Amino acid sequence: MLHFNVECRECKQEVGKSILAYAKLLDSMTTVTLDTTCIIHYFDSSSPDKHREMVRIFELHESRQIEVAVSTRVINDKSRDENFERRVRDLDFALGFKVIPSVFRVDVSYLPSEDRFGDIIAGDEILEKFGQLHRVFWGSRTIPKVDDWERKGGNDLDHLFAHWINERDVFLTYDYDDILKRKDAFWRELGIKVQSPAEFLKGFPV
């Protein structure tokens, strides 16, 4: 949080103008939510093209052309990484961006506090929206039981849900199996814009 101790009227006016200008800048930026696959391809991609795409995404963030965020599920995703150094590296990097909450899950989530990220406890409105996303994501497939939730793609859904309920612009992922192949349905039925980084970057020529 910003704190100002400004005495003179002219200084207060200048500070006010600066804050207003920054707020307008934030409003004008495209807000982008990254799936964990984006972090993985930035550091450890076997594809040079995907690595370069992520470098460009982060350059756009640094130059304030876009605002990057990750969901709290990146913590859960990386907690399963058996490589300790890689897990710490990826989380340290990812959590340097804005972190947005997903839906609260027992044994996965925390309640928000001053020293840790938390998730949203679902009320009727959240449950209704989650049900809508469920229907598009799972389609005719059987929704997995709790024990199989993560293994069968449930965390992918939670990432996307965090993006949706936080009203962000574009969700970026390299997950072609569960998310990108349904991107048209997400847009048509829910207004959720899902893209690969390569597709997104077509709007930001170098």
Secondary structure in CASP SS format (residue, H / E / C, confidence):
PFRMAT SS
TARGET T0000
AUTHOR 0000-0000-0000
METHOD secondary structure of the structure
MODEL  1
M C 1.00
L C 1.00
H C 1.00
F C 1.00
N C 1.00
V C 1.00
E C 1.00
C C 1.00
R H 1.00
E H 1.00
C H 1.00
K H 1.00
Q H 1.00
E H 1.00
V H 1.00
G H 1.00
K H 1.00
S H 1.00
I H 1.00
L H 1.00
A H 1.00
Y H 1.00
A H 1.00
K H 1.00
L H 1.00
L H 1.00
D H 1.00
S H 1.00
M C 1.00
T E 1.00
T E 1.00
V E 1.00
T E 1.00
L E 1.00
D C 1.00
T H 1.00
T H 1.00
C H 1.00
I H 1.00
I H 1.00
H H 1.00
Y H 1.00
F H 1.00
D H 1.00
S C 1.00
S C 1.00
S C 1.00
P H 1.00
D H 1.00
K H 1.00
H H 1.00
R H 1.00
E H 1.00
M H 1.00
V H 1.00
R H 1.00
I H 1.00
F H 1.00
E H 1.00
L H 1.00
H H 1.00
E H 1.00
S C 1.00
R C 1.00
Q C 1.00
I E 1.00
E E 1.00
V E 1.00
A E 1.00
V E 1.00
S E 1.00
T C 1.00
R H 1.00
V H 1.00
I H 1.00
N H 1.00
D H 1.00
K H 1.00
S H 1.00
R C 1.00
D C 1.00
E C 1.00
N C 1.00
F H 1.00
E H 1.00
R H 1.00
R H 1.00
V H 1.00
R H 1.00
D H 1.00
L H 1.00
D H 1.00
F H 1.00
A H 1.00
L C 1.00
G C 1.00
F C 1.00
K E 1.00
V E 1.00
I E 1.00
P C 1.00
S C 1.00
V E 1.00
F C 1.00
R C 1.00
V C 1.00
D C 1.00
V C 1.00
S C 1.00
Y C 1.00
L C 1.00
P C 1.00
S E 1.00
E C 1.00
D C 1.00
R E 1.00
F C 1.00
G C 1.00
D C 1.00
I E 1.00
I C 1.00
A C 1.00
G C 1.00
D H 1.00
E H 1.00
I H 1.00
L H 1.00
E H 1.00
K H 1.00
F H 1.00
G H 1.00
Q H 1.00
L H 1.00
H H 1.00
R H 1.00
V H 1.00
F H 1.00
W H 1.00
G C 1.00
S C 1.00
R C 1.00
T C 1.00
I C 1.00
P C 1.00
K C 1.00
V H 1.00
D H 1.00
D H 1.00
W C 1.00
E C 1.00
R C 1.00
K C 1.00
G C 1.00
G H 1.00
N H 1.00
D H 1.00
L H 1.00
D H 1.00
H H 1.00
L H 1.00
F H 1.00
A H 1.00
H H 1.00
W H 1.00
I H 1.00
N C 1.00
E C 1.00
R C 1.00
D C 1.00
V E 1.00
F E 1.00
L E 1.00
T C 1.00
Y C 1.00
D C 1.00
Y C 1.00
D C 1.00
D C 1.00
I C 1.00
L H 1.00
K H 1.00
R H 1.00
K H 1.00
D H 1.00
A H 1.00
F H 1.00
W H 1.00
R H 1.00
E H 1.00
L H 1.00
G C 1.00
I C 1.00
K E 1.00
V E 1.00
Q E 1.00
S C 1.00
P H 1.00
A H 1.00
E H 1.00
F H 1.00
L H 1.00
K C 1.00
G C 1.00
F C 1.00
P C 1.00
V C 1.00
END
